[in-house]
Every structure is written in structure tokens, then in C-alpha cells.
Amino acid sequence: MAAMSQRLIAQLGTSCKKMDSGTVDQLGATVQSGQLPWFVSDFRAALDGGITVEGWRAITQLDIADGDKAQVEKHVRTVWTSISPNEPFPGMRWS
């Protein structure tokens, strides 16, 4: 299980607050342009048990019900599609 890196938490907190489509799209454009070369690997690592409902709720500042993994996965898939649209979603492992 990988923990989320602090730089990933900070970037997600900025770009995915309230899951605003404009800032999520901007994150995707930024990552795809090469400005955050570490982001895809850090995000992929976090998918291996590093993302929790509680952690995602804190990052996005959304009111997500305890244990609502489906909602979190939906958000995470949205971010993945934005940052790496030509690569299939690798899936999530919950800890």
C-alpha cells in the first residue's frame, strides 16, 4: 500500500477542491503539458491503497458519506481521465 505523497495531496487540494470541472481540467492540461512530471506516477501509486474516503473528503472539501467508495472512485476516475486520457484507468485498491 502506497501513501499519498505530500506534493500530491497539496496539488489535489488545489486542483480538485469541490471537484470543480474547470480546475480539474486545468490540472489535466498542466500535467499533459509536462509541468508536473511527477503527478501521474504519484497519483498511480496513491491508487494502490493510498486514497481513503476520509482523505478524499479532506482534499476535496466535499460532503462525502462515510464509506462511500463509489463516489470517491467516480471522482478519482474523473481526475485520471483528465490527466491521462489515453491510458485506461488502472483501478483502485482500498486499504
Buried (B, 14 or more C-beta within 10 A) or exposed (E): EBBBBEEBBEBBEEBBBEBEEEBBEBBBEBBBEEEBEEBBEBBBBBBBBBBBBEBBBEBBEBEBEEEBBEBBBEBBEBBBBBBBEEEEBEEBEBE
